[in-house]
């Protein structure tokens, strides 16, 4: 006697393992958690004993934002098959989506950290805190730029909807009153 298999928890079918678009709410939660951790860590330390904030992470985040924005523009043009552009490699697009999702989350965490740090630095009135404000604010802006560029790259990798007349006859949706 055989028993029917029950569907795995969390749903079944091909959509269960499908990757969806990045949720803004997930990025906000990650940023808020990182901001809280940064605020707690920095307020529990003697700040003037910490070395100055470096500018290298700020430059790196800004450079990644520029590169991902360029990749978004280039990929969208190739997916839409604009004149003068090479056809798009599907594996490259899949890699860009993974890059965009990962960098959006990482940049949200950096943005949260820099937001918590920047907030604390503007509350504190020591000389060391005043000197670190520009680097912290720059890090916050660069992180937000990377989040935006990553979300743009992810959106640029979507396959555009085809009009009804370009679909195969068996793929057209049957509408009420039409056959």
C-alpha positions as CSV (number, residue, x, y, z in Angstrom):
1,X,0.0,0.0,0.0
2,X,1.5,3.3,-1.0
3,X,0.9,6.6,0.7
4,X,0.5,9.9,-1.1
5,X,3.4,12.2,-0.4
6,X,2.4,15.4,1.4
7,X,3.8,18.6,0.0
8,X,6.9,20.0,1.7
9,X,6.4,22.7,4.3
10,X,6.4,26.2,2.9
11,X,4.5,25.4,-0.3
12,X,5.2,23.2,-3.3
13,X,5.7,23.4,-6.9
14,X,8.3,25.2,-9.1
15,X,7.6,28.7,-7.5
16,X,8.8,27.6,-4.1
17,X,12.5,27.8,-5.0
18,X,12.2,30.8,-7.3
19,X,14.1,34.0,-6.4
20,X,12.0,37.1,-6.1
21,X,12.8,40.7,-6.2
22,X,14.6,42.3,-3.2
23,X,12.1,43.5,-0.6
24,X,12.6,47.1,0.6
25,X,11.3,46.0,4.0
26,X,14.2,43.5,4.3
27,X,16.7,46.2,3.5
28,X,15.1,48.6,6.0
29,X,15.1,46.0,8.8
30,X,18.8,45.2,8.1
31,X,19.7,48.9,8.1
32,X,17.8,49.6,11.4
33,X,19.5,46.6,13.1
34,X,22.9,47.7,11.9
35,X,22.2,51.3,13.1
36,X,21.2,50.0,16.6
37,X,24.3,47.9,16.8
38,X,26.5,50.7,15.7
39,X,25.0,53.1,18.2
40,X,25.3,50.7,21.1
41,X,28.9,49.8,20.2
42,X,30.1,53.3,19.7
43,X,28.4,54.6,22.9
44,X,29.9,51.9,25.0
45,X,33.5,52.8,23.9
46,X,35.7,55.7,24.8
47,X,35.5,57.4,21.4
48,X,38.5,59.6,21.5
49,X,40.7,56.5,21.9
50,X,39.5,55.1,18.5
51,X,41.5,56.0,15.4
52,X,39.9,58.4,12.9
53,X,37.4,57.0,10.4
54,X,39.0,56.0,7.1
55,X,37.8,57.3,3.8
56,X,38.7,54.1,1.8
57,X,35.4,52.4,2.6
58,X,33.5,55.5,1.4
59,X,35.4,55.6,-1.9
60,X,34.9,51.8,-2.3
61,X,31.2,52.0,-1.8
62,X,30.9,55.0,-4.1
63,X,32.9,53.2,-6.8
64,X,30.7,50.1,-6.5
65,X,27.6,52.3,-6.9
66,X,29.0,53.8,-10.1
67,X,29.9,50.4,-11.5
68,X,26.6,48.9,-10.7
69,X,24.7,51.9,-12.2
70,X,26.8,51.5,-15.4
71,X,26.0,47.8,-15.5
72,X,22.3,48.6,-15.0
73,X,22.3,51.0,-18.0
74,X,24.3,48.6,-20.2
75,X,22.3,45.5,-19.3
76,X,18.9,47.1,-19.8
77,X,20.0,48.3,-23.3
78,X,21.3,44.8,-24.2
79,X,18.1,43.1,-22.9
80,X,16.0,45.5,-24.9
81,X,18.2,44.8,-28.0
82,X,18.9,48.4,-28.7
83,X,20.9,49.1,-31.9
84,X,24.7,48.8,-31.6
85,X,24.5,46.6,-28.5
86,X,25.6,43.0,-28.3
87,X,23.1,40.4,-27.4
88,X,22.8,39.7,-23.7
89,X,24.4,36.6,-22.1
90,X,21.7,35.0,-19.8
91,X,24.4,33.7,-17.4
92,X,25.8,37.2,-17.1
93,X,22.4,38.5,-16.3
94,X,21.9,35.9,-13.6
95,X,25.2,36.8,-12.1
96,X,24.3,40.5,-12.1
97,X,21.0,39.7,-10.3
98,X,23.0,37.8,-7.6
99,X,25.5,40.7,-7.4
100,X,22.6,43.2,-7.1
101,X,20.8,41.3,-4.4
102,X,24.0,40.7,-2.3
103,X,25.2,44.3,-2.7
104,X,21.8,45.8,-1.8
105,X,21.8,43.9,1.5
106,X,25.4,44.6,2.3
107,X,25.0,48.3,1.4
108,X,21.8,48.5,3.6
109,X,23.9,47.1,6.5
110,X,26.6,49.6,5.8
111,X,24.1,52.4,5.5
112,X,22.6,51.4,8.9
113,X,26.0,51.3,10.5
114,X,27.0,54.7,9.1
115,X,23.6,56.1,10.1
116,X,24.0,55.0,13.7
117,X,27.5,56.2,13.7
118,X,26.6,59.6,12.1
119,X,23.7,60.1,14.6
120,X,26.0,59.4,17.5
121,X,28.7,61.7,16.2
122,X,26.3,64.6,15.8
123,X,25.1,64.1,19.4
124,X,28.7,63.9,20.8
125,X,30.6,67.2,21.0
126,X,34.2,66.1,21.3
127,X,37.0,67.1,18.9
128,X,37.4,63.5,17.6
129,X,33.7,63.2,16.9
130,X,33.6,66.5,15.0
131,X,36.5,65.4,12.8
132,X,34.9,62.1,11.9
133,X,31.5,63.5,10.9
134,X,32.4,64.1,7.2
135,X,33.7,60.5,6.7
136,X,30.6,59.1,8.5
137,X,28.2,61.2,6.4
138,X,30.1,60.4,3.2
139,X,29.8,56.7,4.1
140,X,26.1,57.0,4.7
141,X,25.6,58.7,1.3
142,X,27.8,56.2,-0.6
143,X,26.0,53.3,1.0
144,X,22.6,54.7,0.1
145,X,23.9,55.3,-3.5
146,X,25.0,51.6,-3.6
147,X,21.6,50.4,-2.4
148,X,19.9,52.5,-5.1
149,X,22.3,51.3,-7.8
150,X,21.9,47.7,-6.8
151,X,18.1,47.9,-6.9
152,X,18.4,49.6,-10.3
153,X,20.7,46.8,-11.6
154,X,18.3,44.1,-10.3
155,X,15.3,45.8,-12.0
156,X,17.3,46.2,-15.2
157,X,17.9,42.5,-15.4
158,X,14.2,41.7,-15.6
159,X,12.9,40.3,-18.9
160,X,10.5,42.8,-20.5
161,X,6.9,41.8,-21.0
162,X,6.2,41.0,-24.6
163,X,3.0,42.4,-26.3
164,X,0.2,39.9,-27.0
165,X,0.8,39.9,-30.7
166,X,4.4,38.7,-30.3
167,X,3.5,35.7,-28.2
168,X,2.9,32.2,-29.6
169,X,-0.8,31.4,-30.3
170,X,-0.9,28.8,-27.5
171,X,0.6,31.3,-25.0
172,X,-2.1,34.0,-25.4
173,X,-4.5,34.3,-22.6
174,X,-8.0,33.6,-23.4
175,X,-10.1,36.5,-22.5
176,X,-13.8,36.4,-21.8
177,X,-15.8,36.6,-25.0
178,X,-12.8,35.7,-27.2
179,X,-11.7,32.4,-28.5
